[in-house]
């Protein structure tokens, strides 16, 4: 017997689904069904984004000017 292969998802897809869950317009179940992902997985991706949101802007860059 062969092993069942797990689905792998691109980071951009995970972010899209998780951000949709964060917005709260639809339930996690609706989002999961719409994208073919288990609702628990949607919840995990949402949690991961929220946990790492504070580090998104930590990298220091050179001076940037606007305009």
Secondary structure, 3 states (H helix, E strand, C coil): CCCCCCCCCCHHHHHHHHHHHHHCCCCHHHHHHHHCCCHHHHHHHHHHHHHHHHHCCCCCCCCCCCC
